[in-house]
């Protein structure tokens, strides 16, 4: 299905198509292996959080902090 064909669909059909795509992607991603380095990094961050050694920020605070950084 092309972009042009999708643009012609009614809104309800676009949402149904999107939902179907998300379900399919979720099924594929859920069964994909997590690289060992990624799992180790997540485990380390969870351990630091559980030990109180990490500063946890809500999403708005994190976005503000990122926006203040100079690249």
PyMOL Python script that loads the backbone (N, CA, C, O; Angstrom):
from pymol import cmd

cmd.read_pdbstr("""\
ATOM      1  N   UNK A   1       0.866  -1.173   0.000  1.00  0.00           N
ATOM      2  CA  UNK A   1       0.000   0.000   0.000  1.00  0.00           C
ATOM      3  C   UNK A   1       0.906   1.227   0.000  1.00  0.00           C
ATOM      4  O   UNK A   1       1.840   1.323   0.796  1.00  0.00           O
ATOM      5  N   UNK A   2       0.622   2.144  -0.886  1.00  0.00           N
ATOM      6  CA  UNK A   2       1.442   3.345  -1.014  1.00  0.00           C
ATOM      7  C   UNK A   2       0.931   4.459  -0.102  1.00  0.00           C
ATOM      8  O   UNK A   2      -0.189   4.397   0.406  1.00  0.00           O
ATOM      9  N   UNK A   3       1.757   5.466   0.094  1.00  0.00           N
ATOM     10  CA  UNK A   3       1.359   6.637   0.880  1.00  0.00           C
ATOM     11  C   UNK A   3       0.135   7.292   0.244  1.00  0.00           C
ATOM     12  O   UNK A   3      -0.788   7.712   0.943  1.00  0.00           O
ATOM     13  N   UNK A   4       0.136   7.375  -1.076  1.00  0.00           N
ATOM     14  CA  UNK A   4      -0.995   7.992  -1.775  1.00  0.00           C
ATOM     15  C   UNK A   4      -2.293   7.238  -1.474  1.00  0.00           C
ATOM     16  O   UNK A   4      -3.339   7.854  -1.274  1.00  0.00           O
ATOM     17  N   UNK A   5      -2.221   5.913  -1.444  1.00  0.00           N
ATOM     18  CA  UNK A   5      -3.410   5.109  -1.138  1.00  0.00           C
ATOM     19  C   UNK A   5      -3.852   5.320   0.308  1.00  0.00           C
ATOM     20  O   UNK A   5      -5.046   5.400   0.594  1.00  0.00           O
ATOM     21  N   UNK A   6      -2.889   5.407   1.209  1.00  0.00           N
ATOM     22  CA  UNK A   6      -3.207   5.619   2.627  1.00  0.00           C
ATOM     23  C   UNK A   6      -3.879   6.974   2.819  1.00  0.00           C
ATOM     24  O   UNK A   6      -4.843   7.088   3.576  1.00  0.00           O
ATOM     25  N   UNK A   7      -3.382   7.990   2.144  1.00  0.00           N
ATOM     26  CA  UNK A   7      -3.963   9.331   2.274  1.00  0.00           C
ATOM     27  C   UNK A   7      -5.423   9.368   1.845  1.00  0.00           C
ATOM     28  O   UNK A   7      -6.182  10.211   2.322  1.00  0.00           O
ATOM     29  N   UNK A   8      -5.823   8.481   0.967  1.00  0.00           N
ATOM     30  CA  UNK A   8      -7.205   8.452   0.472  1.00  0.00           C
ATOM     31  C   UNK A   8      -8.156   7.734   1.431  1.00  0.00           C
ATOM     32  O   UNK A   8      -9.374   7.851   1.292  1.00  0.00           O
ATOM     33  N   UNK A   9      -7.619   6.998   2.393  1.00  0.00           N
ATOM     34  CA  UNK A   9      -8.470   6.228   3.309  1.00  0.00           C
ATOM     35  C   UNK A   9      -9.216   7.151   4.272  1.00  0.00           C
ATOM     36  O   UNK A   9      -8.713   8.213   4.637  1.00  0.00           O
ATOM     37  N   UNK A  10     -10.416   6.740   4.680  1.00  0.00           N
ATOM     38  CA  UNK A  10     -11.121   7.476   5.735  1.00  0.00           C
ATOM     39  C   UNK A  10     -10.333   7.370   7.045  1.00  0.00           C
ATOM     40  O   UNK A  10      -9.565   6.428   7.240  1.00  0.00           O
ATOM     41  N   UNK A  11     -10.528   8.322   7.918  1.00  0.00           N
ATOM     42  CA  UNK A  11      -9.795   8.373   9.178  1.00  0.00           C
ATOM     43  C   UNK A  11      -9.925   7.079   9.978  1.00  0.00           C
ATOM     44  O   UNK A  11      -8.932   6.582  10.510  1.00  0.00           O
ATOM     45  N   UNK A  12     -11.124   6.535  10.068  1.00  0.00           N
ATOM     46  CA  UNK A  12     -11.337   5.302  10.839  1.00  0.00           C
ATOM     47  C   UNK A  12     -10.496   4.153  10.288  1.00  0.00           C
ATOM     48  O   UNK A  12      -9.957   3.354  11.055  1.00  0.00           O
ATOM     49  N   UNK A  13     -10.382   4.066   8.967  1.00  0.00           N
ATOM     50  CA  UNK A  13      -9.578   3.001   8.362  1.00  0.00           C
ATOM     51  C   UNK A  13      -8.091   3.227   8.603  1.00  0.00           C
ATOM     52  O   UNK A  13      -7.335   2.268   8.764  1.00  0.00           O
ATOM     53  N   UNK A  14      -7.666   4.489   8.630  1.00  0.00           N
ATOM     54  CA  UNK A  14      -6.269   4.789   8.941  1.00  0.00           C
ATOM     55  C   UNK A  14      -5.931   4.343  10.358  1.00  0.00           C
ATOM     56  O   UNK A  14      -4.867   3.773  10.598  1.00  0.00           O
ATOM     57  N   UNK A  15      -6.842   4.604  11.299  1.00  0.00           N
ATOM     58  CA  UNK A  15      -6.604   4.168  12.679  1.00  0.00           C
ATOM     59  C   UNK A  15      -6.566   2.649  12.773  1.00  0.00           C
ATOM     60  O   UNK A  15      -5.742   2.099  13.504  1.00  0.00           O
ATOM     61  N   UNK A  16      -7.439   1.968  12.050  1.00  0.00           N
ATOM     62  CA  UNK A  16      -7.455   0.505  12.063  1.00  0.00           C
ATOM     63  C   UNK A  16      -6.151  -0.040  11.480  1.00  0.00           C
ATOM     64  O   UNK A  16      -5.581  -0.995  12.008  1.00  0.00           O
ATOM     65  N   UNK A  17      -5.690   0.561  10.405  1.00  0.00           N
ATOM     66  CA  UNK A  17      -4.427   0.148   9.796  1.00  0.00           C
ATOM     67  C   UNK A  17      -3.267   0.360  10.767  1.00  0.00           C
ATOM     68  O   UNK A  17      -2.396  -0.498  10.907  1.00  0.00           O
ATOM     69  N   UNK A  18      -3.267   1.507  11.429  1.00  0.00           N
ATOM     70  CA  UNK A  18      -2.219   1.806  12.399  1.00  0.00           C
ATOM     71  C   UNK A  18      -2.246   0.808  13.557  1.00  0.00           C
ATOM     72  O   UNK A  18      -1.198   0.329  13.990  1.00  0.00           O
ATOM     73  N   UNK A  19      -3.425   0.501  14.051  1.00  0.00           N
ATOM     74  CA  UNK A  19      -3.552  -0.474  15.148  1.00  0.00           C
ATOM     75  C   UNK A  19      -3.030  -1.839  14.722  1.00  0.00           C
ATOM     76  O   UNK A  19      -2.340  -2.512  15.488  1.00  0.00           O
ATOM     77  N   UNK A  20      -3.356  -2.242  13.512  1.00  0.00           N
ATOM     78  CA  UNK A  20      -2.876  -3.535  13.006  1.00  0.00           C
ATOM     79  C   UNK A  20      -1.362  -3.551  12.901  1.00  0.00           C
ATOM     80  O   UNK A  20      -0.722  -4.544  13.247  1.00  0.00           O
ATOM     81  N   UNK A  21      -0.788  -2.455  12.424  1.00  0.00           N
ATOM     82  CA  UNK A  21       0.671  -2.361  12.331  1.00  0.00           C
ATOM     83  C   UNK A  21       1.319  -2.442  13.708  1.00  0.00           C
ATOM     84  O   UNK A  21       2.309  -3.153  13.885  1.00  0.00           O
ATOM     85  N   UNK A  22       0.768  -1.716  14.690  1.00  0.00           N
ATOM     86  CA  UNK A  22       1.325  -1.746  16.042  1.00  0.00           C
ATOM     87  C   UNK A  22       1.263  -3.148  16.632  1.00  0.00           C
ATOM     88  O   UNK A  22       2.215  -3.593  17.273  1.00  0.00           O
ATOM     89  N   UNK A  23       0.154  -3.844  16.421  1.00  0.00           N
ATOM     90  CA  UNK A  23       0.029  -5.209  16.946  1.00  0.00           C
ATOM     91  C   UNK A  23       1.072  -6.125  16.324  1.00  0.00           C
ATOM     92  O   UNK A  23       1.683  -6.941  17.014  1.00  0.00           O
ATOM     93  N   UNK A  24       1.272  -5.986  15.028  1.00  0.00           N
ATOM     94  CA  UNK A  24       2.262  -6.809  14.343  1.00  0.00           C
ATOM     95  C   UNK A  24       3.672  -6.481  14.818  1.00  0.00           C
ATOM     96  O   UNK A  24       4.466  -7.385  15.081  1.00  0.00           O
ATOM     97  N   UNK A  25       3.987  -5.190  14.930  1.00  0.00           N
ATOM     98  CA  UNK A  25       5.309  -4.789  15.414  1.00  0.00           C
ATOM     99  C   UNK A  25       5.559  -5.260  16.838  1.00  0.00           C
ATOM    100  O   UNK A  25       6.652  -5.723  17.166  1.00  0.00           O
ATOM    101  N   UNK A  26       4.535  -5.138  17.683  1.00  0.00           N
ATOM    102  CA  UNK A  26       4.678  -5.569  19.070  1.00  0.00           C
ATOM    103  C   UNK A  26       5.004  -7.049  19.146  1.00  0.00           C
ATOM    104  O   UNK A  26       5.862  -7.459  19.928  1.00  0.00           O
ATOM    105  N   UNK A  27       4.329  -7.848  18.344  1.00  0.00           N
ATOM    106  CA  UNK A  27       4.575  -9.290  18.354  1.00  0.00           C
ATOM    107  C   UNK A  27       6.010  -9.593  17.920  1.00  0.00           C
ATOM    108  O   UNK A  27       6.665 -10.456  18.505  1.00  0.00           O
ATOM    109  N   UNK A  28       6.496  -8.895  16.911  1.00  0.00           N
ATOM    110  CA  UNK A  28       7.861  -9.131  16.439  1.00  0.00           C
ATOM    111  C   UNK A  28       8.896  -8.655  17.444  1.00  0.00           C
ATOM    112  O   UNK A  28       9.873  -9.353  17.715  1.00  0.00           O
ATOM    113  N   UNK A  29       8.686  -7.477  17.993  1.00  0.00           N
ATOM    114  CA  UNK A  29       9.652  -6.904  18.936  1.00  0.00           C
ATOM    115  C   UNK A  29       9.675  -7.699  20.239  1.00  0.00           C
ATOM    116  O   UNK A  29      10.737  -7.882  20.834  1.00  0.00           O
ATOM    117  N   UNK A  30       8.517  -8.169  20.683  1.00  0.00           N
ATOM    118  CA  UNK A  30       8.451  -8.913  21.940  1.00  0.00           C
ATOM    119  C   UNK A  30       9.254 -10.204  21.881  1.00  0.00           C
ATOM    120  O   UNK A  30       9.744 -10.683  22.904  1.00  0.00           O
ATOM    121  N   UNK A  31       9.390 -10.769  20.683  1.00  0.00           N
ATOM    122  CA  UNK A  31      10.125 -12.027  20.569  1.00  0.00           C
ATOM    123  C   UNK A  31      11.582 -11.813  20.151  1.00  0.00           C
ATOM    124  O   UNK A  31      12.344 -12.773  20.039  1.00  0.00           O
ATOM    125  N   UNK A  32      11.969 -10.554  19.922  1.00  0.00           N
ATOM    126  CA  UNK A  32      13.352 -10.271  19.522  1.00  0.00           C
ATOM    127  C   UNK A  32      14.271 -10.343  20.736  1.00  0.00           C
ATOM    128  O   UNK A  32      13.902  -9.888  21.819  1.00  0.00           O
ATOM    129  N   UNK A  33      15.456 -10.905  20.568  1.00  0.00           N
ATOM    130  CA  UNK A  33      16.387 -10.980  21.697  1.00  0.00           C
ATOM    131  C   UNK A  33      16.943  -9.601  22.048  1.00  0.00           C
ATOM    132  O   UNK A  33      17.153  -8.760  21.174  1.00  0.00           O
ATOM    133  N   UNK A  34      17.173  -9.389  23.329  1.00  0.00           N
ATOM    134  CA  UNK A  34      17.782  -8.140  23.804  1.00  0.00           C
ATOM    135  C   UNK A  34      19.291  -8.358  23.811  1.00  0.00           C
ATOM    136  O   UNK A  34      19.768  -9.324  24.405  1.00  0.00           O
ATOM    137  N   UNK A  35      20.052  -7.474  23.157  1.00  0.00           N
ATOM    138  CA  UNK A  35      21.511  -7.635  23.174  1.00  0.00           C
ATOM    139  C   UNK A  35      22.036  -7.630  24.621  1.00  0.00           C
ATOM    140  O   UNK A  35      21.541  -6.882  25.464  1.00  0.00           O
ATOM    141  N   UNK A  36      23.019  -8.452  24.887  1.00  0.00           N
ATOM    142  CA  UNK A  36      23.570  -8.598  26.234  1.00  0.00           C
ATOM    143  C   UNK A  36      24.033  -7.261  26.807  1.00  0.00           C
ATOM    144  O   UNK A  36      23.796  -6.982  27.982  1.00  0.00           O
ATOM    145  N   UNK A  37      24.689  -6.434  25.997  1.00  0.00           N
ATOM    146  CA  UNK A  37      25.173  -5.138  26.487  1.00  0.00           C
ATOM    147  C   UNK A  37      24.014  -4.252  26.928  1.00  0.00           C
ATOM    148  O   UNK A  37      24.134  -3.524  27.913  1.00  0.00           O
ATOM    149  N   UNK A  38      22.900  -4.305  26.215  1.00  0.00           N
ATOM    150  CA  UNK A  38      21.724  -3.508  26.590  1.00  0.00           C
ATOM    151  C   UNK A  38      21.142  -4.011  27.901  1.00  0.00           C
ATOM    152  O   UNK A  38      20.787  -3.215  28.770  1.00  0.00           O
ATOM    153  N   UNK A  39      21.043  -5.337  28.050  1.00  0.00           N
ATOM    154  CA  UNK A  39      20.488  -5.910  29.264  1.00  0.00           C
ATOM    155  C   UNK A  39      21.363  -5.578  30.462  1.00  0.00           C
ATOM    156  O   UNK A  39      20.854  -5.275  31.542  1.00  0.00           O
ATOM    157  N   UNK A  40      22.685  -5.635  30.275  1.00  0.00           N
ATOM    158  CA  UNK A  40      23.601  -5.309  31.366  1.00  0.00           C
ATOM    159  C   UNK A  40      23.458  -3.844  31.780  1.00  0.00           C
ATOM    160  O   UNK A  40      23.465  -3.535  32.971  1.00  0.00           O
ATOM    161  N   UNK A  41      23.329  -2.945  30.809  1.00  0.00           N
ATOM    162  CA  UNK A  41      23.165  -1.529  31.111  1.00  0.00           C
ATOM    163  C   UNK A  41      21.866  -1.290  31.882  1.00  0.00           C
ATOM    164  O   UNK A  41      21.855  -0.545  32.862  1.00  0.00           O
ATOM    165  N   UNK A  42      20.783  -1.912  31.448  1.00  0.00           N
ATOM    166  CA  UNK A  42      19.509  -1.778  32.165  1.00  0.00           C
ATOM    167  C   UNK A  42      19.604  -2.325  33.584  1.00  0.00           C
ATOM    168  O   UNK A  42      19.102  -1.714  34.528  1.00  0.00           O
ATOM    169  N   UNK A  43      20.246  -3.472  33.727  1.00  0.00           N
ATOM    170  CA  UNK A  43      20.407  -4.068  35.059  1.00  0.00           C
ATOM    171  C   UNK A  43      21.207  -3.151  35.987  1.00  0.00           C
ATOM    172  O   UNK A  43      20.860  -2.987  37.157  1.00  0.00           O
ATOM    173  N   UNK A  44      22.277  -2.557  35.457  1.00  0.00           N
ATOM    174  CA  UNK A  44      23.098  -1.642  36.253  1.00  0.00           C
ATOM    175  C   UNK A  44      22.285  -0.411  36.675  1.00  0.00           C
ATOM    176  O   UNK A  44      22.362   0.026  37.823  1.00  0.00           O
ATOM    177  N   UNK A  45      21.517   0.134  35.750  1.00  0.00           N
ATOM    178  CA  UNK A  45      20.720   1.324  36.071  1.00  0.00           C
ATOM    179  C   UNK A  45      19.626   1.002  37.078  1.00  0.00           C
ATOM    180  O   UNK A  45      19.342   1.804  37.968  1.00  0.00           O
ATOM    181  N   UNK A  46      19.010  -0.169  36.942  1.00  0.00           N
ATOM    182  CA  UNK A  46      17.983  -0.566  37.925  1.00  0.00           C
ATOM    183  C   UNK A  46      18.610  -0.742  39.309  1.00  0.00           C
ATOM    184  O   UNK A  46      18.021  -0.345  40.314  1.00  0.00           O
ATOM    185  N   UNK A  47      19.793  -1.332  39.360  1.00  0.00           N
ATOM    186  CA  UNK A  47      20.473  -1.544  40.642  1.00  0.00           C
ATOM    187  C   UNK A  47      20.821  -0.210  41.293  1.00  0.00           C
ATOM    188  O   UNK A  47      20.644  -0.043  42.499  1.00  0.00           O
ATOM    189  N   UNK A  48      21.316   0.744  40.496  1.00  0.00           N
ATOM    190  CA  UNK A  48      21.632   2.066  41.050  1.00  0.00           C
ATOM    191  C   UNK A  48      20.371   2.754  41.567  1.00  0.00           C
ATOM    192  O   UNK A  48      20.404   3.400  42.615  1.00  0.00           O
ATOM    193  N   UNK A  49      19.276   2.622  40.852  1.00  0.00           N
ATOM    194  CA  UNK A  49      18.008   3.203  41.294  1.00  0.00           C
ATOM    195  C   UNK A  49      17.526   2.574  42.588  1.00  0.00           C
ATOM    196  O   UNK A  49      17.089   3.275  43.501  1.00  0.00           O
ATOM    197  N   UNK A  50      17.606   1.247  42.669  1.00  0.00           N
ATOM    198  CA  UNK A  50      17.162   0.532  43.868  1.00  0.00           C
ATOM    199  C   UNK A  50      18.027   0.872  45.077  1.00  0.00           C
ATOM    200  O   UNK A  50      17.548   0.857  46.211  1.00  0.00           O
ATOM    201  N   UNK A  51      19.307   1.178  44.834  1.00  0.00           N
ATOM    202  CA  UNK A  51      20.227   1.508  45.923  1.00  0.00           C
ATOM    203  C   UNK A  51      20.180   2.990  46.288  1.00  0.00           C
ATOM    204  O   UNK A  51      20.877   3.432  47.201  1.00  0.00           O
ATOM    205  N   UNK A  52      19.354   3.754  45.570  1.00  0.00           N
ATOM    206  CA  UNK A  52      19.265   5.178  45.847  1.00  0.00           C
ATOM    207  C   UNK A  52      20.455   5.972  45.329  1.00  0.00           C
ATOM    208  O   UNK A  52      20.696   7.092  45.779  1.00  0.00           O
ATOM    209  N   UNK A  53      21.188   5.413  44.404  1.00  0.00           N
ATOM    210  CA  UNK A  53      22.385   6.062  43.877  1.00  0.00           C
ATOM    211  C   UNK A  53      22.127   6.805  42.567  1.00  0.00           C
ATOM    212  O   UNK A  53      23.062   7.327  41.959  1.00  0.00           O
ATOM    213  N   UNK A  54      20.895   6.857  42.135  1.00  0.00           N
ATOM    214  CA  UNK A  54      20.573   7.522  40.869  1.00  0.00           C
ATOM    215  C   UNK A  54      19.488   8.565  41.105  1.00  0.00           C
ATOM    216  O   UNK A  54      18.583   8.369  41.916  1.00  0.00           O
ATOM    217  N   UNK A  55      19.595   9.667  40.387  1.00  0.00           N
ATOM    218  CA  UNK A  55      18.580  10.707  40.470  1.00  0.00           C
ATOM    219  C   UNK A  55      17.510  10.389  39.428  1.00  0.00           C
ATOM    220  O   UNK A  55      17.803  10.316  38.234  1.00  0.00           O
ATOM    221  N   UNK A  56      16.285  10.202  39.874  1.00  0.00           N
ATOM    222  CA  UNK A  56      15.187   9.919  38.964  1.00  0.00           C
ATOM    223  C   UNK A  56      14.436  11.210  38.677  1.00  0.00           C
ATOM    224  O   UNK A  56      14.113  11.971  39.590  1.00  0.00           O
ATOM    225  N   UNK A  57      14.165  11.447  37.407  1.00  0.00           N
ATOM    226  CA  UNK A  57      13.471  12.657  36.988  1.00  0.00           C
ATOM    227  C   UNK A  57      12.162  12.302  36.294  1.00  0.00           C
ATOM    228  O   UNK A  57      12.062  11.271  35.628  1.00  0.00           O
ATOM    229  N   UNK A  58      11.159  13.163  36.455  1.00  0.00           N
ATOM    230  CA  UNK A  58       9.946  12.971  35.664  1.00  0.00           C
ATOM    231  C   UNK A  58      10.263  13.436  34.246  1.00  0.00           C
ATOM    232  O   UNK A  58      11.277  14.098  34.026  1.00  0.00           O
ATOM    233  N   UNK A  59       9.402  13.095  33.277  1.00  0.00           N
ATOM    234  CA  UNK A  59       9.678  13.356  31.882  1.00  0.00           C
ATOM    235  C   UNK A  59       9.859  14.853  31.590  1.00  0.00           C
ATOM    236  O   UNK A  59      10.748  15.224  30.823  1.00  0.00           O
ATOM    237  N   UNK A  60       9.034  15.708  32.187  1.00  0.00           N
ATOM    238  CA  UNK A  60       9.171  17.146  31.939  1.00  0.00           C
ATOM    239  C   UNK A  60      10.525  17.664  32.415  1.00  0.00           C
ATOM    240  O   UNK A  60      11.157  18.466  31.727  1.00  0.00           O
ATOM    241  N   UNK A  61      10.973  17.215  33.575  1.00  0.00           N
ATOM    242  CA  UNK A  61      12.279  17.642  34.090  1.00  0.00           C
ATOM    243  C   UNK A  61      13.410  17.138  33.195  1.00  0.00           C
ATOM    244  O   UNK A  61      14.375  17.858  32.943  1.00  0.00           O
ATOM    245  N   UNK A  62      13.290  15.918  32.723  1.00  0.00           N
ATOM    246  CA  UNK A  62      14.323  15.357  31.847  1.00  0.00           C
ATOM    247  C   UNK A  62      14.396  16.147  30.541  1.00  0.00           C
ATOM    248  O   UNK A  62      15.490  16.459  30.069  1.00  0.00           O
ATOM    249  N   UNK A  63      13.229  16.478  29.948  1.00  0.00           N
ATOM    250  CA  UNK A  63      13.219  17.254  28.703  1.00  0.00           C
ATOM    251  C   UNK A  63      13.858  18.621  28.920  1.00  0.00           C
ATOM    252  O   UNK A  63      14.621  19.087  28.074  1.00  0.00           O
ATOM    253  N   UNK A  64      13.554  19.272  30.053  1.00  0.00           N
ATOM    254  CA  UNK A  64      14.140  20.575  30.345  1.00  0.00           C
ATOM    255  C   UNK A  64      15.661  20.476  30.489  1.00  0.00           C
ATOM    256  O   UNK A  64      16.398  21.332  29.999  1.00  0.00           O
ATOM    257  N   UNK A  65      16.113  19.434  31.160  1.00  0.00           N
ATOM    258  CA  UNK A  65      17.543  19.233  31.352  1.00  0.00           C
ATOM    259  C   UNK A  65      18.231  18.992  30.013  1.00  0.00           C
ATOM    260  O   UNK A  65      19.298  19.551  29.762  1.00  0.00           O
ATOM    261  N   UNK A  66      17.645  18.179  29.160  1.00  0.00           N
ATOM    262  CA  UNK A  66      18.200  17.920  27.846  1.00  0.00           C
ATOM    263  C   UNK A  66      18.247  19.204  27.025  1.00  0.00           C
ATOM    264  O   UNK A  66      19.223  19.460  26.319  1.00  0.00           O
ATOM    265  N   UNK A  67      17.188  20.011  27.120  1.00  0.00           N
ATOM    266  CA  UNK A  67      17.120  21.260  26.372  1.00  0.00           C
ATOM    267  C   UNK A  67      18.166  22.266  26.802  1.00  0.00           C
ATOM    268  O   UNK A  67      18.527  23.146  26.020  1.00  0.00           O
ATOM    269  N   UNK A  68      18.664  22.160  28.030  1.00  0.00           N
ATOM    270  CA  UNK A  68      19.664  23.098  28.529  1.00  0.00           C
ATOM    271  C   UNK A  68      21.075  22.731  28.082  1.00  0.00           C
ATOM    272  O   UNK A  68      21.970  23.575  28.100  1.00  0.00           O
ATOM    273  N   UNK A  69      21.279  21.477  27.681  1.00  0.00           N
ATOM    274  CA  UNK A  69      22.611  21.016  27.285  1.00  0.00           C
ATOM    275  C   UNK A  69      22.987  21.616  25.940  1.00  0.00           C
ATOM    276  O   UNK A  69      22.163  21.698  25.029  1.00  0.00           O
ATOM    277  N   UNK A  70      24.228  22.030  25.830  1.00  0.00           N
ATOM    278  CA  UNK A  70      24.751  22.557  24.571  1.00  0.00           C
ATOM    279  C   UNK A  70      25.419  21.410  23.816  1.00  0.00           C
ATOM    280  O   UNK A  70      26.277  20.717  24.362  1.00  0.00           O
ATOM    281  N   UNK A  71      25.029  21.214  22.578  1.00  0.00           N
ATOM    282  CA  UNK A  71      25.627  20.143  21.755  1.00  0.00           C
ATOM    283  C   UNK A  71      26.718  20.710  20.868  1.00  0.00           C
ATOM    284  O   UNK A  71      27.339  19.970  20.105  1.00  0.00           O
TER     285      UNK A  71
END
""", "prot")
cmd.dss("prot")
cmd.show_as("cartoon", "prot")
cmd.util.cbc("prot")
cmd.orient("prot")
